[in-house]
Amino acid sequence: MFLTISTTGTPERPATDLGYLLHKHPDKAQTFSTAHGTAHVFYPEATAERCTAALLLEVDPVALVRRGKGKGKGRGGAPDAALAQYVNDRPYAASSLLSVAMTTVFKSALNGACRALPERAGEALPLRIEVPALPARGGAELVHRLFAPLGWTHVEAVAVPLDERFPEWGDSRYVRLVLEGELRLADALRQLYVLLPVLDDAKHYWVAPDEVDKLLRAGEGWLARHPEQRLITSRYLSRRGGLTRQAMERLELVRLAESDDLEVESVDNAVDETTDTEEKPVPLAERRRDAILEALRAAGASRVLDLGCGQGQLLQALLKDVRFTEIVGVDVSMRALTVAARRLKLDRMGEQQAGRITLRQGALTYTDKRLKGYDAAVLSEVIEHLDLPRLPALEYAVFGSARPRTVLVTTPNVEYNVRWETLPAGHVRHGDHRFEWTREEFRDWAGQVAGRHGYAVEFVPVGPDDPEVGPPTQMAVFTMTTAPGTTKEEKAA
């Protein structure tokens, strides 16, 4: 089983920097033990102009069978044939065995970590990746569908004939894969880690629930928007329906969270033209944050959850007020949390200030015991990004499970959209909005939620309150009136 990674360079930025990024010295041939064989890393060429790293995996078919999952095991675990467990393509064809070996041999590179050259780890490099024998259930056409949307400028998948002596027999299910393009090394490795077993459409180990987390970590930044997302997810999880549905739901939340916030701001902050002498209106996003802060202060909250915190604008405002002693930002997107950490300058924050803020990854449609016991929770411009059938799950996770004393929910008022001159008639404010409610619809939903979970609710306009169409943003302030565990739904649960 063989894989090569090549790059080019200059005397100022030599190609041998690849050795630093992979954490493997070009002048050494190194050997690593894996669960199913031995991995070798060596460099066929290593000059300033061009450098190639090779990963050779020697698989022990007997050891593979003894561990319980050979190539001869079909879906469901039944052996196809006794001999097929020992005589198969596993020693030669790229598969999940190679993916697992990559996590052992290139762990730091997969994580994008390089202390020696951190700036190079974050840069796109001219890469050429070759896999001589890759099983492709779906053929060369599927290979192109999987890799072409990921930034590769050249994707070559040449079918390997069953037998060159007998061309009339046709092609095998294997292809020779060549990828060329400028990508971060970590991104390229993560794509291979996911897509090699996807193309093979088989895994050599039992797929447990934690495989969903592995998929989302490796797919961060590309899988949520991939046009073949469903196929990739299903095959990676060995077509296990429950895990596939869970992964798809989480990927949908990631996609929504990674949507361009600038598009939202461009509509929310749209203002009439003003002269230099006129006072410019306060942006709606700023008015929304001010309204939330005012409501939190009025509620006497000190321990606050920002659910769906995005890139940390509200977190930054909360940190400026010492009344908020514990602040937790939760978002499904690690990319958004990374941006939030940079915005807050967490790496340079003093110990006392850093002790007030915590960032956590989590999906708001799943209960999380870590979110219980807080004074207040904020869902600012979050609910409209969910499909309506998913709202009950979010409702229970927040109001039924976490149960903060105060919950603030803001969402656009669709009636106000006619006042945006830049918004075409009939359009929502952002392409990722699944719905936008009228004031009556929002009040009806909020009233039902409050009744089911033991809260009272009041409504606060945010922004200019137009006498005809109301405010641009509507906010519901939920205040707990019933002790936890006493509502009918909680007793039933």
N, C-alpha and C positions, 0 to 999 in steps of 0.2 A: 504494500500500500504506500503510495508515493505522492508527495506534494512539494512543489517548489514555489518560492516567493522571490521575485527579482525586482530590483530598482536600479535607477541610474543616478549619477551625481556629477559634481564638479570638484575641482581641488579645494574650493572654499567650503563646499557642503558635500563631502564625499559620500558615495553610495554605501560605504562600509558603516555608516551610522546605523544601518539596518541591524548590525550586531548589537548595538546599544538598545535599540527598540525591542528586539527579541530577547535581550538578556542572555545572548549566546555568542561567545567569542568566535570570530571568523577563523582564527588560527587553530581551533580545536575541533575535534570530532567528539561529540558527547553522547552518552547513552543513558536512557532513563527507563526504569521499570514501570510498566502499566499493569492494570488488572488483567489484561489479556495478551500480553506479549512484551516486546522490547521496542522502544522508540529511539531512533538515532537522529541526531541533528548534525549536519556538516555543511560546508560551503564549497560547492564546485568551483565558484569564482568569487574573488573578493578584491576588487580594485576600487580606486576612487571614482572611476567612471561607471563601473557596473558591479553589482554584488547580488549573489543568489544564495538563498538559504534553502536547504532541502530537509524535509522531514520524511524519514523512512520508518514505517511501522511494520515490524515482524509479528504476525499473529500466530499464536499456538492454537490450532483448531481443536486439539484434544482438551486443552485447558478451558477453551470456550464452552465445549459441550459439558465438561464437568461442573462448570458454574451454572449450567441450567438453561442457557439460551444460545443455541447454535443457529446457523443459517437454515437448518432443516426444520426449525420450529416455525410453523405458520402462525397466522393470527389466531389468538385463543390458546396457544401453547401446545397444540397437538403436533407431533412429529410428522413431517411429510413422508419421510422414509428414513430408515435407520442409517443407511449409508450416507444420505445427504447431510447428516449432522457432522460428518467428518470430511467429506469431499464436497467443497463448496467454494464460493468466490471470496470468502472473507479475508484470506491472506493477501488478496491482490486488488480488490475493488474498494474505492473510497466509500465509507459508510459512517454510521454512528460510532464505530470503533475509532475511526480517525478523529471524529469530533471530540470524543472523550480524551484521546491522547493529546489533542491540542490544548485542552484545559489543563492538563498536567504539565506539558512542556512549555507552553506559551502563556501561562496564566497572567503574568504581569502585562504582557503585550495586549492580551484580550481586554484587560481593564484599562488600557491606555496609560499605564504608569511607566515612567522612565525618569528616575532621579538624575541620571547623568545628562540627559538631553530632554528636559520636559517640553521645551518649545517645539522640538521636532516631533514629539509624540502627538502634539496637537495640530500638526500640519498635514495637509494632503501631500502624498508622495506619488511619483510616477511608478505604478506597480504593474507587474505582470505575474499572474498566478497560473500555474499549470497543474492539472490533475490528469495523468495519462489514462486512468480507467475509472470512470464514474458511472455507476448504475443510474439509469434515468428512465423511470417508469413514466412515460409520456414523451420520451424522445427529445431530440434536439430542440423541437419547438417549445416544449415546456421549459427547458433550460433557459432559453431566451426570455420567456415570459417571467421567469423568476429573477434573473440577474439584470436584465436590461433596465428596469426602472430604478436601479440602485446607484446609478451614476457611472457605471462602466461604459467607456466609449467603444469598446470592442468586446463582444461576447462571441466566442467561437466554440461550437459543439459539433465535433466531427464524429459521426457514427462509426463504431468499430465493427467490421464484418464478422460474421460467425466463423468463417474460415476463408482466408484469402485465396486458398486453392480452389474453392468452389463458390465463386461470386453469385451463382444462381441461388444459393441458400439465403441470400439477403443479409441484412444487418442484425447484429445482436442488440441487446438492450443497453449496451455500454457506449459511452461517448468519451472522446478526449476533449477535456475542457481547457480553454484558454481565456483568461480575463485580463483586460488591459484598461487602465484608467488612472486618474488621480484621486485617491481616497486616503483617508487616515488609515494607518495600518490596523488599528483596533477595530474600526468599522468593517474592514475587509475580513478580518478573522472572525468577527461575530456573525457576519453573513454566512460564511462557510460553515461555521459551527451549527447554524440552524438548517441551512439548505442542503448540506450533504445528506443527512438522513431523510430529509423531505423528498429528495429525488430518488433515493433508494426505496423509500416508502416502507421502511422496516427499521426496527431497533433491536439491538442485541440484549437489551435489559428491560425489566418490567417498568412500565411508565407509571410512576406514583404521582400523587397530587402536587408535589413540589416541582414537577416538571413545568407547570404553568408559570411559576416564578422564574425558573431558568429561561423559559422562552421569552418572557417579557423583559428580563434583564438583557439578554442577547439581542433582542429585537428593538431595544430602545432607540428611537430616532429614525427608524425606517419601517418597521413592521406595521405600525398603526395606520400608515397611509399606503401600504403596498396594495396594488390592484388584485393580487392573488392571496390576500390575507387569509381568507377562509380555507383555501386549499393548504396553505403552509401550516396553519394552526392545526387543522385536522390531521394531516399526515405526521407532523412533529409529535403530536400526542397520541399516535397510533390509533386514530379514529375513535378514541374514547369519547362518547357523546357528552357526558357530564363535564369532563375537563375542557372539551372544546368550547362548550357554551360559556363556561366560566371565563376562559381566556378571551373569547370574542367580546364578552361584556366589558371586561377590563380594558381591552384594546380600544373599544369604542369610547370609553371614558378618557383614555390617554389621548385619542385623536381630538376629542373636544377640548381637552385641557391644553393641547399644543396648538390650538387654532390661534391665528394671529390676533393678539390683543389690540394691535394698532387699528385693525378694521373696526373693532368695537368703539375705540376711543374716537376715531374719525367721525363717527355718527353721533355718539353721545356728546362730543364736545363741539359739534357744529354750531357756529354762531353767525350772526349777521355781520357784515363788514362794518368796521368802525374806523374812524379817523384817528390820527395819532393823539388828538387832544381828548378823545372820548375814553372813558373807563371801559376796559374790556370785561365782558362777562366772565364769571367764575365757571370753569369747566364743570360739566355735570359729574364727571368722575370724582372731582374734588368735593363737590357738594354731597355726593353720596357718602364719601368717607367721613365728612364732617357730621352728617346725620347719624351715621352708625356710632361714631365716638360719643356724640351727645346722648344717644339712647343707652349706651353702655354705662356712661357715668351716672345717668339718672337711675339706672338699675342697681347701682352700687357694686358692679362687677369688678373683680380684681383678677380672677383666673378665667382666661378667655380662649376659646377655640375659634380659629379662622378656618372654616371647612371649605375646601376648594380655594386655597390661598393664592394659587397662581404664582405670579412672579413677585409677590411680597409687598405690593404697594400699601395695603392696609396694615400688614405687620409692621412696616416701617413707621407708620403713623402711631400705632399702638405703643411701640417702644419709646416714643418721645414723651409719653405720659407715664409718670412713675406710679400712678394709681393702679396700673395694670402690672401686677407683680409676676404673673405667670402667663405666658403667651405661647400657644401651640398652633403652628400652621400645618395643615394637612392637605395633601394633593396627591392625585394618582400618578402624576407625571414627575419622574425624577429630573427631567430636563427643566421643568418649571421650578422645582425645588432648588436645583443648582443655580438658576438665575436669581432666585430669591436670596440664597445664601450670599451671592456676590453683591446683590443690592444692599443687603444688610451689613456687608463687610464682616461676616462672622469670624473669618480667620484673623481679623485684626481687632476684634471686640474685646474689651476688658472682661476679666473673669466675672465680676458682679453682674455686668450687663448681659453677658452670654448666658448666665444662669437663669435669666428671665425668659429666654426664647428657645423653643424646640421645633424642629422641622421633622415631619413624619410623612412617609409615603403610605397611602391608604385609599381604598375605594369607598366612597360615601354610601354606596348601596349595600355595604356589608357591615354588620355590627362589629364593634371594636371595644373591648373592655377598657382599653387605655384612655378612652374618651369620657368615661363616666366621672361624675363628681365635680364638674366645672360650673362656674357661676353663669357663664353665658357662652353661646355659640353663634357664629355669624355665617350665613349662607348668602354671600353677596354676588348677585348675578350668576347663580349656579343652576337653579332648578330648570331654567329654560333650555339648558344644554342637554337635558335628559329626555329620552323618549317617554311619553306619558305613562306607558305600562311600567316603567322603572321607578316612577315617583313613589308608589307605596313602599318599596324597599328602602328608599332614602328616608321617607317619613318615619318608618319604624326604627331605622338605625339611629336617627337623631332624637326623635321625640319619645320613642318607646324604649330604647336601650340606653343611649347616653344620658338623656334626660337632664340637660342643664336647666338651671332655674329660669333663665331668659334665653330666648332664641330670636334672632333678627333675620328676616328673609327679605331681600330686595330683588325686584325683577322688573323688566320694562313694562310700561303701560302701552299696549298696542294702540289704544285710541289716540295717543299723542303723536304717533308716527306721521300723521298728516301735516304736522308742523315742521318736519324736517324737510327743507327744500332740496337736500342732496339725496333723499331717499325716494326711489321710485315708488309709485302707488302700488299697494298690494305686497310689498316686500317687507320682510322682517329686518331688524337692524343688523343681523349678522348671519352669514350663511350657515353657521353651526347651530343656530337656534332651532329647536324642535317645535317650539310654539312661543307665542307671546300672548298674554292674557289681557282681557279688558279688566277694568276695575271690579266689575261685578263677578267675573270668573275668578279672579284672585281672592276676593273676599269670601266667595263660596267655598273655595278649596281650603283657605286658611281657617274658616269657621269649622269645617268638618274635622280638620286635623286637631284643632284645639279641643273640640268636644270629645274626640276619641282618646286623647292622651292626658286630659286633665290640665289644660291651659286656658287662660283668657287671652284674647287677642285684640290689639288696637292697630289702627292703620295710620301711617304718617306719610304725607306727600314729600317727595324729594325733588327739588327743582321748582321752577315756576309753575304754580297751580293754575292752569288755564281754566276759566269758568265753563268752557264748553267740553274740553276733552281731558281735563285733569292734568296731573303732573307727568313729566317724562318717566320718572321712576316711582314705583310704589313700594312702600316698606311695611311689613307686618311685624309687630312687636308682640311676641308670645311670652306670657308670664305664667309660671307654674302655679296652679291653685290646688292641685291634688298631690298628696304625698306619693313618692315612687312606690309602685307595686299595688296600687289600689284601683286602677282602672280595670274595666272588664277585659280589655285586650291583654293587659299584663298578667292578670290572674289566669287567663286561659293559657298564656305562654308558660 
